[in-house]
Amino acid sequence: MRFEDHETLTLVHAFENAISEGRQPYFDVEDLELILDYYLDTGSFEQTKNALEIAQAIHPLAFTFKIKEVQLDIAMKDYTRAEAKLNHLEGLNMRSTELLIARATILMHRGNTQKGLQLLDEALAGSDDPVEVLQMIADTHLSQGDYPRAINILVRWCRLEEEDLDEGALYQLAMCLDFTNEYDRAIALFESFTQKEPYNSLLWYQLGAFQLRKDNEAQALEMFQWAITADETFHAAYFEIGRIHERNEEYINALTAYKQSVNEDLPSGYVHFRIGLLEAELGSPNEALREFNKAIALEPDMDDVHLERASVLMELERYAEAVKDYKKVWLDEAYGSEDVLDFVECLIELDLLEQAIAILYDAVERFPEVLQFRLVLAGYLFAADDIISAKEVLEDLHLNRDELRTLFAEYFPDLLEVPVVAAILAELK
């Protein structure tokens, strides 16, 4: 957290403590502005109203609190009331950049975007602190999908010499350049920003991301390394390093990077999912299971994780637990044809033959092009002594006797020794 943010929070806590203790707080105009801005920015509108009443009681002539009233009405989408207050203030010949911004905001919310932008340009020309105006102009262009104009405004914002680079502006700029596929321009811009802030980890991270867009993995790795050199807790950079190593089948390096990307403050199920996949790939099913459990605890609806956990549980011969994962995925209808036979095998291991047959009937209907499911279904119908149904399924396969015998020999070699099965196969055309 920046020093300025700490300072604001300290003021807010002091203000709220005074009110809770029944004391009349006294703050100067500048401090009260910071407190009001904090409440507005966090959407705490009731606190804003109360703070405004106290602020105007302490400083009844302060023009800035009249502006805050208008900003509160706009934040609460009461544009009619905000406009009436604006008209009153303008009638008193009061002018300010904040009033121009407020008027522009109302115009744009009512659909008059062009006029609103004109007022914002006017506000920008007369502003000693252009950041708020630039942000509003950029947001307006973004809301209209006008990424080229948004880029120009965001670049102008980032190039303000007296201002530190704003994280939000950098993210928006990177997003716009990505949408417009201007990867070379993005790299040139973010490299120029590193001249201003060489230890800004976000700049190096974005440079790595754009190098990846150009399939320059070696350069991307170097940029991500610079990002974690600037900030060793930059978890997203570790994750991207892990992705590069995983794509190149460097699983040990990938696993190390993914583990370093774990953020305890902002935990991600997907990160644990990737770690679990690598643990499974490296032959560590127990470690993989632990990571899949963490992933599901964080994000219970990730069906891919349930499927992978079921696979690991089967490897560990914990079939009853694996079935629970499979059943959840089947209820969500989030499975593919490649998952069917794994689920069936799991049910067979638990002697749940009828359930396995039901799953296969469902698979035959859902994936009619996969002839293998019909063959396996017929085999298990024979095993259940449902000879008539098995014969019907085999006839639907439209395969000759030799092909069927070959496939049965692969999947159910013992069934070929059963006289009734051999006879049925011989009868088929």
C-alpha positions as CSV (number, residue, x, y, z in Angstrom):
1,M,0.0,0.0,0.0
2,R,1.3,3.5,-0.9
3,F,2.1,6.0,1.8
4,E,-0.8,8.2,0.6
5,D,-3.2,5.4,1.1
6,H,-2.0,4.7,4.6
7,E,-2.4,8.4,5.3
8,T,-6.0,8.4,4.1
9,L,-6.9,5.4,6.1
10,T,-5.4,6.9,9.2
11,L,-7.6,10.0,8.7
12,V,-10.7,7.9,8.1
13,H,-10.1,5.9,11.2
14,A,-9.5,9.0,13.3
15,F,-12.7,10.6,11.8
16,E,-14.8,7.5,12.6
17,N,-13.4,7.1,16.1
18,A,-14.3,10.7,16.9
19,I,-17.9,10.1,15.7
20,S,-18.2,6.8,17.6
21,E,-17.0,8.5,20.8
22,G,-19.6,11.3,20.3
23,R,-16.9,13.9,19.8
24,Q,-17.1,16.7,17.2
25,P,-14.2,16.0,14.9
26,Y,-12.2,18.9,13.5
27,F,-10.2,18.4,10.3
28,D,-9.1,21.0,7.8
29,V,-10.6,21.2,4.3
30,E,-7.9,19.1,2.6
31,D,-8.2,16.3,5.1
32,L,-12.0,16.2,4.8
33,E,-11.6,16.1,1.0
34,L,-9.4,12.9,1.4
35,I,-12.0,11.4,3.7
36,L,-14.9,12.1,1.4
37,D,-13.0,10.8,-1.6
38,Y,-12.3,7.6,0.2
39,Y,-16.0,7.1,1.0
40,L,-17.0,7.9,-2.6
41,D,-14.3,5.6,-4.1
42,T,-15.4,2.7,-1.9
43,G,-19.1,3.3,-2.6
44,S,-19.9,4.1,1.1
45,F,-22.6,6.6,0.2
46,E,-24.2,6.8,3.7
47,Q,-20.9,7.6,5.2
48,T,-20.3,10.2,2.5
49,K,-23.6,11.9,3.4
50,N,-22.7,12.0,7.1
51,A,-19.2,13.2,6.5
52,L,-20.5,15.9,4.1
53,E,-22.9,17.3,6.8
54,I,-20.0,17.4,9.3
55,A,-17.6,19.0,6.8
56,Q,-20.1,21.7,5.8
57,A,-20.8,22.4,9.5
58,I,-17.1,22.9,10.1
59,H,-16.3,24.8,6.9
60,P,-19.6,26.3,5.7
61,L,-18.0,28.5,3.0
62,A,-15.8,25.8,1.4
63,F,-16.7,25.5,-2.3
64,T,-15.2,22.1,-2.6
65,F,-17.9,20.5,-0.4
66,K,-20.6,21.9,-2.8
67,I,-18.8,20.0,-5.6
68,K,-18.7,16.8,-3.4
69,E,-22.5,17.1,-3.1
70,V,-22.8,17.0,-6.8
71,Q,-20.3,14.1,-7.1
72,L,-22.3,12.1,-4.5
73,D,-25.6,12.6,-6.4
74,I,-23.8,11.4,-9.6
75,A,-22.4,8.4,-7.8
76,M,-25.9,7.5,-6.6
77,K,-27.2,8.0,-10.2
78,D,-29.5,10.9,-9.1
79,Y,-28.6,13.0,-12.2
80,T,-31.6,15.3,-12.0
81,R,-30.7,16.4,-8.5
82,A,-27.0,16.7,-9.5
83,E,-27.9,18.8,-12.5
84,A,-30.1,21.1,-10.4
85,K,-27.1,21.7,-8.1
86,L,-24.8,22.3,-11.0
87,N,-27.1,24.9,-12.5
88,H,-27.3,26.7,-9.2
89,L,-23.5,26.8,-8.7
90,E,-23.0,27.9,-12.3
91,G,-25.7,30.6,-11.8
92,L,-23.6,31.9,-9.0
93,N,-20.7,32.2,-11.5
94,M,-18.8,29.4,-9.8
95,R,-16.4,27.6,-12.2
96,S,-14.0,24.7,-11.7
97,T,-12.5,21.7,-13.4
98,E,-14.6,19.5,-11.1
99,L,-17.8,21.1,-12.2
100,L,-16.9,20.6,-15.9
101,I,-16.2,16.9,-15.1
102,A,-19.5,16.6,-13.3
103,R,-21.4,18.2,-16.2
104,A,-19.6,15.9,-18.7
105,T,-20.4,12.9,-16.6
106,I,-24.2,13.7,-16.6
107,L,-24.1,14.4,-20.4
108,M,-22.5,11.1,-21.1
109,H,-24.8,9.1,-18.9
110,R,-27.7,10.7,-20.8
111,G,-26.2,9.6,-24.1
112,N,-24.6,12.9,-25.2
113,T,-21.1,11.4,-25.3
114,Q,-19.6,13.8,-27.9
115,K,-20.6,16.9,-25.9
116,G,-19.4,15.3,-22.7
117,L,-16.0,14.6,-24.3
118,Q,-15.8,18.2,-25.5
119,L,-16.3,19.4,-21.9
120,L,-13.6,16.9,-20.7
121,D,-11.2,18.3,-23.3
122,E,-12.0,21.8,-21.9
123,A,-11.5,20.6,-18.3
124,L,-8.2,19.0,-19.3
125,A,-6.9,22.2,-20.8
126,G,-7.6,24.2,-17.7
127,S,-6.6,21.5,-15.1
128,D,-3.6,21.7,-12.9
129,D,-4.1,18.0,-12.1
130,P,-5.0,16.3,-15.4
131,V,-5.0,12.7,-14.1
132,E,-8.7,12.5,-13.2
133,V,-9.7,14.1,-16.5
134,L,-7.5,11.8,-18.6
135,Q,-8.9,8.8,-16.7
136,M,-12.4,9.9,-17.5
137,I,-11.6,10.4,-21.2
138,A,-9.9,7.0,-21.4
139,D,-12.9,5.3,-19.6
140,T,-15.3,6.9,-22.1
141,H,-13.4,5.7,-25.1
142,L,-13.1,2.3,-23.6
143,S,-16.8,2.1,-22.9
144,Q,-17.4,2.8,-26.6
145,G,-14.8,0.3,-27.7
146,D,-12.7,3.0,-29.3
147,Y,-9.4,1.5,-28.4
148,P,-7.1,3.6,-30.6
149,R,-8.3,6.8,-28.9
150,A,-8.1,5.2,-25.5
151,I,-4.5,4.2,-26.2
152,N,-3.5,7.7,-27.1
153,I,-5.1,9.1,-23.9
154,L,-3.5,6.4,-21.7
155,V,-0.1,7.0,-23.3
156,R,-0.5,10.7,-22.6
157,W,-1.3,9.9,-19.0
158,C,1.6,7.5,-18.6
159,R,4.0,10.2,-20.0
160,L,3.1,12.8,-17.4
161,E,6.5,13.7,-16.0
162,E,5.4,14.7,-12.6
163,E,3.3,11.6,-12.0
164,D,4.3,8.1,-11.1
165,L,3.1,5.4,-13.5
166,D,-0.4,4.4,-12.5
167,E,-1.0,0.6,-12.3
168,G,-4.6,0.9,-13.5
169,A,-3.5,3.0,-16.5
170,L,-0.8,0.5,-17.4
171,Y,-3.2,-2.4,-17.3
172,Q,-5.8,-0.6,-19.4
173,L,-3.1,0.4,-21.9
174,A,-1.8,-3.2,-22.2
175,M,-5.4,-4.4,-22.7
176,C,-6.1,-1.9,-25.5
177,L,-2.8,-2.7,-27.3
178,D,-3.6,-6.4,-27.0
179,F,-7.1,-5.9,-28.4
180,T,-5.7,-4.0,-31.3
181,N,-2.9,-6.6,-31.8
182,E,-0.2,-3.8,-31.7
183,Y,2.4,-6.0,-30.0
184,D,5.5,-4.2,-31.4
185,R,4.1,-0.8,-30.4
186,A,3.3,-2.2,-27.0
187,I,6.9,-3.5,-26.5
188,A,8.3,-0.1,-27.6
189,L,6.0,1.8,-25.3
190,F,6.6,-0.3,-22.2
191,E,10.4,-0.4,-22.8
192,S,10.3,3.4,-22.9
193,F,8.4,3.4,-19.6
194,T,11.2,1.4,-18.0
195,Q,13.5,4.3,-18.6
196,K,11.3,6.2,-16.1
197,E,10.7,3.4,-13.6
198,P,13.3,0.6,-14.1
199,Y,12.2,-1.2,-11.0
200,N,8.5,-1.3,-11.9
201,S,7.7,-5.0,-12.0
202,L,4.4,-4.5,-13.8
203,L,6.3,-3.0,-16.8
204,W,8.5,-6.0,-17.1
205,Y,5.6,-8.4,-16.7
206,Q,3.7,-6.7,-19.6
207,L,6.8,-6.8,-21.7
208,G,7.0,-10.5,-21.1
209,A,3.3,-10.9,-22.0
210,F,3.7,-9.1,-25.3
211,Q,6.8,-11.1,-26.2
212,L,4.7,-14.2,-25.6
213,R,2.2,-12.8,-28.0
214,K,5.0,-12.8,-30.6
215,D,6.0,-16.3,-29.7
216,N,9.4,-15.1,-28.4
217,E,9.6,-17.4,-25.4
218,A,13.3,-16.7,-24.6
219,Q,12.7,-12.9,-24.5
220,A,9.5,-13.4,-22.5
221,L,11.3,-15.5,-19.9
222,E,13.9,-12.8,-19.6
223,M,11.2,-10.1,-19.0
224,F,9.4,-12.2,-16.4
225,Q,12.7,-12.8,-14.6
226,W,13.2,-9.0,-14.5
227,A,9.7,-8.7,-13.1
228,I,10.5,-11.0,-10.2
229,T,13.9,-9.4,-9.7
230,A,12.0,-6.1,-9.2
231,D,9.4,-7.7,-7.0
232,E,10.1,-11.3,-5.7
233,T,6.4,-11.6,-4.7
234,F,5.1,-11.0,-8.3
235,H,3.1,-14.2,-8.4
236,A,1.7,-13.8,-11.9
237,A,5.3,-13.6,-13.4
238,Y,6.2,-16.9,-11.7
239,F,3.0,-18.5,-13.2
240,E,3.9,-17.3,-16.7
241,I,7.4,-18.8,-16.3
242,G,5.8,-22.0,-15.3
243,R,3.6,-22.0,-18.4
244,I,6.6,-21.6,-20.7
245,H,8.5,-24.4,-19.0
246,E,5.4,-26.7,-19.1
247,R,4.9,-26.1,-22.8
248,N,8.5,-27.1,-23.4
249,E,8.0,-30.2,-21.2
250,E,10.5,-28.9,-18.6
251,Y,8.3,-30.2,-15.9
252,I,10.6,-29.8,-12.9
253,N,11.3,-26.1,-13.7
254,A,7.6,-25.6,-14.4
255,L,6.6,-27.2,-11.1
256,T,9.1,-25.0,-9.2
257,A,7.7,-21.8,-10.9
258,Y,4.1,-22.8,-10.3
259,K,4.8,-23.4,-6.6
260,Q,6.4,-19.9,-6.4
261,S,3.3,-18.4,-8.0
262,V,1.0,-19.5,-5.2
263,N,-0.4,-16.4,-3.5
264,E,-1.7,-17.0,0.0
265,D,-3.5,-13.6,0.0
266,L,-5.3,-14.2,-3.3
267,P,-5.4,-18.0,-3.6
268,S,-6.2,-19.6,-7.0
269,G,-7.6,-23.0,-7.6
270,Y,-6.3,-23.0,-11.1
271,V,-2.7,-22.6,-9.9
272,H,-3.1,-25.7,-7.6
273,F,-4.7,-27.5,-10.6
274,R,-1.6,-26.9,-12.7
275,I,0.7,-28.0,-9.9
276,G,-1.4,-31.2,-9.5
277,L,-1.2,-32.0,-13.2
278,L,2.6,-31.8,-13.1
279,E,2.8,-33.9,-9.9
280,A,0.8,-36.5,-11.7
281,E,2.9,-36.3,-14.8
282,L,6.0,-36.8,-12.7
283,G,4.6,-39.9,-11.0
284,S,3.6,-38.4,-7.6
285,P,-0.1,-39.3,-7.3
286,N,-0.3,-38.5,-3.6
287,E,1.1,-35.0,-4.1
288,A,-1.1,-34.5,-7.1
289,L,-4.2,-35.5,-5.0
290,R,-3.2,-33.0,-2.4
291,E,-3.0,-30.2,-4.9
292,F,-6.3,-31.2,-6.6
293,N,-8.0,-31.1,-3.1
294,K,-6.7,-27.6,-2.6
295,A,-7.9,-26.5,-6.0
296,I,-11.4,-27.9,-5.4
297,A,-11.6,-26.4,-1.9
298,L,-10.9,-23.0,-3.5
299,E,-13.1,-23.4,-6.6
300,P,-15.5,-26.3,-6.2
301,D,-17.0,-26.0,-9.7
302,M,-13.9,-26.7,-11.7
303,D,-15.0,-29.9,-13.5
304,D,-11.6,-30.5,-15.1
305,V,-10.1,-30.8,-11.6
306,H,-12.7,-33.3,-10.5
307,L,-11.9,-35.4,-13.6
308,E,-8.2,-35.3,-12.9
309,R,-8.7,-36.1,-9.2
310,A,-10.8,-39.0,-10.2
311,S,-8.0,-40.3,-12.4
312,V,-5.5,-40.0,-9.6
313,L,-7.9,-41.7,-7.1
314,M,-8.3,-44.6,-9.5
315,E,-4.5,-44.9,-9.7
316,L,-4.5,-45.0,-5.9
317,E,-7.3,-47.7,-6.1
318,R,-9.6,-45.4,-4.1
319,Y,-12.5,-46.1,-6.5
320,A,-15.4,-45.1,-4.2
321,E,-14.0,-41.6,-3.9
322,A,-13.3,-41.4,-7.6
323,V,-16.9,-42.3,-8.5
324,K,-18.1,-39.2,-6.5
325,D,-16.0,-37.0,-8.7
326,Y,-17.2,-38.7,-11.9
327,K,-20.8,-38.4,-10.8
328,K,-20.5,-34.7,-10.2
329,V,-19.0,-34.1,-13.7
330,W,-21.7,-36.3,-15.2
331,L,-24.4,-34.2,-13.5
332,D,-22.9,-31.1,-14.9
333,E,-22.6,-32.8,-18.3
334,A,-19.1,-31.5,-18.5
335,Y,-17.4,-34.7,-19.7
336,G,-16.0,-35.7,-23.0
337,S,-15.9,-39.0,-24.9
338,E,-12.4,-39.7,-23.5
339,D,-13.8,-39.7,-19.9
340,V,-16.5,-42.4,-20.4
341,L,-14.5,-45.6,-20.2
342,D,-12.5,-44.3,-17.2
343,F,-15.8,-43.8,-15.3
344,V,-17.1,-47.2,-16.5
345,E,-13.9,-48.9,-15.4
346,C,-14.2,-47.3,-12.0
347,L,-17.8,-48.6,-11.6
348,I,-16.7,-52.1,-12.6
349,E,-14.0,-52.1,-10.0
350,L,-16.8,-51.5,-7.4
351,D,-19.0,-54.2,-9.0
352,L,-21.5,-51.6,-10.1
353,L,-22.3,-53.3,-13.4
354,E,-25.8,-51.9,-13.8
355,Q,-24.5,-48.4,-13.3
356,A,-21.7,-49.0,-15.8
357,I,-24.2,-50.2,-18.4
358,A,-26.4,-47.1,-17.8
359,I,-23.4,-44.8,-18.4
360,L,-22.5,-46.7,-21.6
361,Y,-26.1,-46.4,-22.9
362,D,-25.9,-42.7,-22.2
363,A,-22.5,-42.5,-24.0
364,V,-23.8,-44.3,-27.1
365,E,-26.6,-41.7,-27.4
366,R,-24.3,-38.8,-26.7
367,F,-21.4,-39.9,-28.8
368,P,-22.9,-42.1,-31.6
369,E,-19.7,-41.8,-33.7
370,V,-17.7,-43.7,-31.1
371,L,-18.2,-47.3,-32.0
372,Q,-16.0,-48.5,-29.2
373,F,-18.8,-47.6,-26.7
374,R,-21.2,-49.9,-28.4
375,L,-18.7,-52.7,-28.3
376,V,-17.9,-52.3,-24.6
377,L,-21.7,-51.9,-23.9
378,A,-22.3,-55.2,-25.6
379,G,-19.6,-56.9,-23.6
380,Y,-21.0,-55.8,-20.3
381,L,-24.5,-56.7,-21.4
382,F,-23.2,-60.3,-22.0
383,A,-21.6,-60.2,-18.6
384,A,-25.0,-59.2,-17.1
385,D,-26.6,-62.2,-19.1
386,D,-28.7,-59.7,-21.1
387,I,-28.1,-61.7,-24.3
388,I,-30.9,-60.1,-26.3
389,S,-29.8,-56.5,-25.6
390,A,-26.2,-57.4,-26.3
391,K,-27.1,-58.9,-29.7
392,E,-29.1,-55.7,-30.6
393,V,-26.2,-53.5,-29.8
394,L,-23.8,-55.7,-31.9
395,E,-26.1,-55.6,-34.9
396,D,-26.1,-51.8,-34.7
397,L,-22.3,-51.8,-35.1
398,H,-22.5,-53.0,-38.7
399,L,-19.2,-54.7,-38.5
400,N,-18.4,-58.1,-40.0
401,R,-17.6,-61.2,-37.9
402,D,-13.9,-61.0,-38.2
403,E,-13.8,-57.3,-37.1
404,L,-16.0,-58.1,-34.1
405,R,-13.9,-61.1,-33.0
406,T,-10.8,-59.0,-33.3
407,L,-12.3,-56.2,-31.1
408,F,-13.7,-58.6,-28.6
409,A,-10.4,-60.3,-28.3
410,E,-8.9,-57.0,-27.4
411,Y,-11.6,-55.9,-24.8
412,F,-13.2,-59.1,-23.6
413,P,-11.0,-62.1,-24.5
414,D,-12.7,-64.3,-21.9
415,L,-16.1,-63.7,-23.5
416,L,-15.0,-65.4,-26.7
417,E,-14.7,-68.6,-24.7
418,V,-18.4,-68.4,-23.7
419,P,-20.3,-70.6,-26.1
420,V,-23.4,-68.4,-26.4
421,V,-21.3,-65.3,-27.1
422,A,-19.2,-67.2,-29.7
423,A,-22.4,-68.4,-31.3
424,I,-24.0,-65.0,-31.5
425,L,-20.8,-63.5,-33.1
426,A,-20.9,-66.4,-35.6
427,E,-24.5,-65.6,-36.5
428,L,-23.8,-61.9,-37.3
429,K,-23.5,-61.1,-41.0
